[in-house]
Amino acid sequence: MKFCKTYEEYMQRQEKELPAVEFKQLKKILKHCRHDRHEIAASGSAVGSSDCPHECAVCDGSFFPSLLVEMSAIVSSFNEHAQKLLDIHLAKGFKKYLIWCKGKLDKDHRTLIEEDQDLVTYALINATAVRKILKKYDKIHYSKQGQEFKSQAQRKHIEILQSPWLCELMALRINLREKHADKRESVALPARCSLAFTDDKPSLNCEIFESVKLDIDLTCSICLDTVFDPVALTCGHIFCYICACSAASVTIVDGLQAATPKEKCPLCREVGVYEGAVHLEELNILLSCKCPEYWEQRLQSERAERVKQAKEHWEKQCRSFVGV
């Protein structure tokens, strides 16, 4: 079955009305573009990169703006639904009581797994749709504009595979599956998630179809260890919380919200990525269960560092207060 048909059938089966890539419409635009280029070639004119801006209806603004709007809507909807699902699952104390009063805690284990699975599959299948349509664009135009557009989307944070909520949902899926191993999961087009270790280095893996795979490295690029108390910056890169604070030139006491907009991501050097950082609680639970000895060692060292920074912080505050 062709991907376009598979994609349309999957989106039609969704109970919720979720934004989607207008795959068929974009293919029609590209088909029209290909027809025009063949006509130019048949007339004896050279078809080169210089013809594109003047002759191609796709390049004058009908293809990329539409795809940009669709990608933005997909990411916004995915983030919103994922955050709501995780808020309900991770709610504690008075917040959990309020959610219960609103009637949102009536989800059983099976429903929670299915909603999580649906969202992960939704993210991967839409990422696949975007990748395929951009690849088709480049093939028709003999260009690399599709890849350049993808890089531009990543800079604008509308690439769905960059979303920190995707990582959290994958971790939640594994946690729920192992907690209730006796219960089966049955969802159309299931995305298979797993935690793998290669040379003692962990990574989150997710696969849908045989050709679509997502691997998320869980090694902090600052301390070069497995991420502890992980946090994802808005650019999508994951670090230990204490390492991210160090990179942002803030203390653990002040937190990442105190980072200035000029501070950069240690990997991609993008600025302003700390303000919207997301604490990956489900991933933290998953890694603590899979690496108990390492987790205990890091927990002890982190506690000592937190006490040290807290002491220095309050000493500084006291000196400032008395004018010393």
C-alpha positions as CSV (number, residue, x, y, z in Angstrom):
1,M,0.0,0.0,0.0
2,K,1.3,3.4,-0.9
3,F,2.2,5.8,2.0
4,C,-0.3,8.4,0.8
5,K,-3.2,6.0,1.1
6,T,-1.9,4.6,4.4
7,Y,-1.6,8.1,5.8
8,E,-5.1,9.1,4.8
9,E,-6.7,6.0,6.2
10,Y,-4.8,6.5,9.5
11,M,-5.9,10.1,9.8
12,Q,-9.5,9.2,9.0
13,R,-9.6,6.6,11.8
14,Q,-8.7,9.2,14.4
15,E,-11.6,9.9,16.8
16,K,-10.2,13.4,17.5
17,E,-10.0,16.0,14.8
18,L,-6.2,16.5,14.6
19,P,-4.3,18.7,12.1
20,A,-2.7,16.8,9.3
21,V,-0.4,17.3,6.3
22,E,-2.6,17.8,3.2
23,F,-0.5,15.1,1.5
24,K,-2.8,14.6,-1.6
25,Q,-3.1,18.4,-2.2
26,L,0.7,18.9,-2.0
27,K,1.2,16.0,-4.4
28,K,-1.2,17.6,-6.8
29,I,0.9,20.8,-6.7
30,L,4.0,18.9,-7.4
31,K,2.4,16.9,-10.2
32,H,1.3,20.2,-11.8
33,C,4.9,21.5,-11.4
34,R,6.3,18.3,-13.0
35,H,3.9,18.7,-15.9
36,D,5.0,22.3,-16.5
37,R,8.7,21.3,-16.4
38,H,8.1,18.5,-18.9
39,E,6.4,21.0,-21.2
40,I,9.4,23.3,-21.0
41,A,11.8,20.4,-21.7
42,A,9.6,19.3,-24.7
43,S,9.7,22.8,-26.2
44,G,13.5,22.6,-26.3
45,S,14.2,25.0,-23.5
46,A,16.7,24.1,-20.8
47,V,15.3,23.2,-17.5
48,G,17.7,24.4,-14.8
49,S,17.7,25.8,-11.4
50,S,17.4,29.3,-12.8
51,D,14.0,28.4,-14.3
52,C,12.5,27.6,-10.9
53,P,11.8,31.0,-9.5
54,H,10.2,32.3,-12.7
55,E,8.4,29.3,-14.1
56,C,7.6,27.0,-11.1
57,A,4.3,27.6,-9.4
58,V,5.6,25.6,-6.4
59,C,8.5,27.9,-5.8
60,D,6.5,31.2,-6.0
61,G,4.9,30.5,-2.6
62,S,2.2,27.9,-3.0
63,F,4.0,24.9,-1.6
64,F,6.3,25.9,1.3
65,P,3.9,28.4,3.0
66,S,1.1,25.7,3.0
67,L,3.4,23.1,4.5
68,L,4.8,25.5,7.1
69,V,1.3,26.3,8.4
70,E,0.4,22.6,8.5
71,M,3.6,21.6,10.3
72,S,3.0,24.4,12.9
73,A,-0.6,23.3,13.5
74,I,0.5,19.6,13.9
75,V,3.2,20.4,16.4
76,S,1.0,22.8,18.5
77,S,-1.8,20.2,18.6
78,F,0.6,17.4,19.5
79,N,2.3,19.3,22.3
80,E,-1.1,20.4,23.7
81,H,-2.5,16.9,23.8
82,A,0.7,15.3,25.1
83,Q,1.1,17.8,27.9
84,K,-2.5,17.3,29.0
85,L,-2.1,13.5,29.0
86,L,1.1,13.7,31.0
87,D,-0.3,16.3,33.5
88,I,-3.2,13.8,34.3
89,H,-0.8,10.9,34.6
90,L,1.8,12.7,36.8
91,A,-0.6,14.7,38.9
92,K,0.0,14.5,42.7
93,G,-1.5,15.8,45.8
94,F,-4.0,18.6,45.6
95,K,-3.6,18.9,41.8
96,K,-4.6,15.2,41.4
97,Y,-7.7,15.9,43.6
98,L,-8.7,18.8,41.4
99,I,-8.3,16.7,38.3
100,W,-10.4,14.0,39.9
101,C,-13.1,16.5,40.7
102,K,-13.2,17.5,37.1
103,G,-13.7,13.9,36.1
104,K,-10.5,13.5,34.2
105,L,-9.1,10.6,36.2
106,D,-11.5,8.1,34.9
107,K,-9.0,6.8,32.4
108,D,-8.1,3.2,33.0
109,H,-4.7,1.7,32.1
110,R,-5.7,0.5,28.7
111,T,-7.1,3.9,27.7
112,L,-4.0,5.6,28.9
113,I,-1.8,3.3,26.8
114,E,-3.9,3.8,23.7
115,E,-3.9,7.6,24.0
116,D,-0.2,7.6,24.5
117,Q,0.3,5.2,21.6
118,D,-1.9,7.2,19.3
119,L,0.0,10.4,20.0
120,V,3.4,8.8,19.4
121,T,2.2,7.2,16.2
122,Y,0.6,10.5,15.2
123,A,3.9,12.3,15.6
124,L,6.0,9.7,13.7
125,I,3.5,9.3,10.8
126,N,3.3,13.1,10.3
127,A,7.1,13.4,10.4
128,T,7.2,10.7,7.7
129,A,4.7,12.5,5.6
130,V,6.7,15.7,5.8
131,R,9.9,13.9,5.0
132,K,8.4,12.1,2.0
133,I,6.8,15.2,0.5
134,L,10.0,17.2,0.8
135,K,12.0,14.4,-0.8
136,K,9.5,14.4,-3.7
137,Y,9.9,18.1,-4.0
138,D,13.7,17.8,-4.3
139,K,13.4,15.0,-6.8
140,I,11.2,17.0,-9.1
141,H,13.2,20.2,-8.9
142,Y,16.7,18.6,-8.8
143,S,17.4,20.8,-5.8
144,K,18.1,20.8,-2.0
145,Q,15.4,23.3,-1.2
146,G,13.4,20.6,0.6
147,Q,16.2,19.9,3.0
148,E,16.9,23.6,3.5
149,F,13.2,24.0,4.4
150,K,13.5,21.2,6.9
151,S,16.4,23.0,8.6
152,Q,14.4,26.2,8.6
153,A,11.5,24.3,10.3
154,Q,13.9,23.0,13.0
155,R,15.1,26.5,13.7
156,K,11.5,27.6,14.1
157,H,10.8,24.6,16.4
158,I,8.0,23.2,14.3
159,E,9.8,19.9,13.5
160,I,7.7,17.4,15.5
161,L,10.6,15.1,16.2
162,Q,12.2,17.9,18.2
163,S,9.3,18.1,20.6
164,P,10.4,17.1,24.2
165,W,6.9,15.8,24.7
166,L,7.6,13.0,22.2
167,C,10.5,11.8,24.3
168,E,8.3,11.9,27.4
169,L,5.5,9.9,25.7
170,M,7.9,7.3,24.6
171,A,9.2,6.9,28.1
172,L,5.6,6.8,29.5
173,R,4.8,4.1,27.0
174,I,7.7,1.9,28.1
175,N,6.9,2.6,31.8
176,L,3.3,1.6,31.4
177,R,4.0,-1.5,29.4
178,E,6.5,-2.8,31.9
179,K,4.3,-1.9,34.9
180,H,1.3,-3.9,33.4
181,A,3.1,-6.5,31.3
182,D,0.2,-8.8,31.4
183,K,-2.1,-6.5,29.5
184,R,-1.9,-6.4,25.7
185,E,-1.7,-3.3,23.6
186,S,-3.8,-3.2,20.4
187,V,-3.7,0.0,18.3
188,A,-3.7,0.4,14.6
189,L,-0.2,1.2,13.3
190,P,1.5,0.8,16.7
191,A,4.7,2.7,17.2
192,R,7.2,0.3,18.9
193,C,9.1,2.0,21.7
194,S,12.1,0.6,23.6
195,L,15.1,1.6,25.7
196,A,18.4,0.2,24.3
197,F,21.9,0.2,25.6
198,T,25.0,0.3,23.3
199,D,28.3,0.2,25.1
200,D,26.4,1.2,28.3
201,K,25.1,4.3,26.5
202,P,21.3,4.4,26.5
203,S,19.0,5.6,23.7
204,L,15.2,5.7,23.2
205,N,14.1,3.9,20.1
206,C,10.8,4.1,18.3
207,E,9.8,2.5,15.1
208,I,6.7,2.6,12.8
209,F,6.6,0.7,9.6
210,E,10.0,-1.0,8.8
211,S,11.7,2.1,7.4
212,V,10.7,4.8,9.9
213,K,12.9,4.8,13.0
214,L,13.6,7.4,15.7
215,D,16.7,7.2,18.0
216,I,17.1,9.7,20.8
217,D,20.5,9.6,22.4
218,L,20.3,9.8,26.2
219,T,24.0,10.7,26.9
220,C,24.5,14.2,28.2
221,S,27.0,16.0,25.9
222,I,28.4,18.0,28.8
223,C,29.2,15.4,31.4
224,L,29.3,12.5,28.9
225,D,27.2,10.3,31.2
226,T,23.6,9.1,31.1
227,V,21.3,12.1,31.5
228,F,20.3,12.5,35.2
229,D,17.3,14.5,36.1
230,P,16.9,15.2,32.4
231,V,15.7,18.4,30.9
232,A,15.0,19.2,27.2
233,L,15.7,22.7,25.8
234,T,13.4,24.2,23.2
235,C,15.9,23.3,20.5
236,G,15.3,19.6,21.4
237,H,18.6,18.8,22.9
238,I,18.6,16.9,26.3
239,F,21.0,17.5,29.2
240,C,21.3,16.7,32.9
241,Y,19.5,19.5,34.8
242,I,22.6,20.5,36.7
243,C,24.7,20.5,33.5
244,A,22.1,22.7,31.8
245,C,22.2,25.1,34.7
246,S,26.0,25.2,34.4
247,A,25.8,25.9,30.6
248,A,23.2,28.6,31.2
249,S,25.5,30.3,33.9
250,V,22.8,29.9,36.6
251,T,22.7,28.1,39.9
252,I,20.4,25.1,40.7
253,V,18.7,27.4,43.3
254,D,17.9,30.0,40.6
255,G,16.9,27.4,38.0
256,L,16.8,27.6,34.2
257,Q,14.1,30.3,34.3
258,A,16.8,32.7,35.5
259,A,18.9,32.2,32.3
260,T,19.3,35.3,30.1
261,P,18.0,35.1,26.5
262,K,21.6,35.4,25.2
263,E,22.6,32.1,26.7
264,K,23.2,29.4,24.0
265,C,22.6,25.7,23.7
266,P,26.0,23.9,24.2
267,L,25.3,21.8,21.1
268,C,23.6,23.8,18.4
269,R,24.5,27.3,19.8
270,E,20.9,28.5,19.4
271,V,20.1,31.4,21.8
272,G,17.0,31.7,24.1
273,V,16.5,28.0,24.5
274,Y,16.3,27.8,28.3
275,E,13.2,29.7,29.1
276,G,10.8,27.0,27.7
277,A,12.9,24.0,28.9
278,V,10.9,20.9,29.8
279,H,11.7,18.7,32.8
280,L,11.4,15.1,31.5
281,E,9.8,13.3,34.5
282,E,8.8,10.1,32.8
283,L,12.2,9.7,31.3
284,N,13.7,10.3,34.7
285,I,11.5,7.5,36.2
286,L,12.4,5.1,33.3
287,L,16.2,5.6,33.7
288,S,16.1,5.4,37.5
289,C,14.5,2.0,37.1
290,K,16.9,0.8,34.4
291,C,20.1,2.1,35.9
292,P,19.6,1.8,39.7
293,E,23.3,1.7,40.8
294,Y,24.3,4.6,38.6
295,W,21.2,6.5,39.7
296,E,22.1,6.1,43.3
297,Q,25.6,7.3,42.8
298,R,24.5,10.4,40.8
299,L,21.8,11.1,43.4
300,Q,24.4,11.3,46.2
301,S,26.7,13.5,44.2
302,E,23.8,15.7,43.1
303,R,22.6,16.2,46.6
304,A,26.1,17.3,47.8
305,E,26.3,19.8,44.9
306,R,22.8,21.1,45.5
307,V,23.6,21.6,49.2
308,K,26.9,23.4,48.3
309,Q,25.2,25.7,45.8
310,A,22.3,26.5,48.1
311,K,24.7,27.4,50.9
312,E,26.7,29.7,48.6
313,H,23.5,31.3,47.4
314,W,22.2,32.1,50.8
315,E,25.6,33.3,52.0
316,K,25.6,35.7,49.1
317,Q,22.1,36.8,49.8
318,C,23.0,37.5,53.5
319,R,26.1,39.5,52.5
320,S,24.0,41.5,50.1
321,F,21.3,42.1,52.7
322,V,23.8,43.4,55.4
323,G,25.7,45.4,52.7
324,V,29.0,43.5,53.0
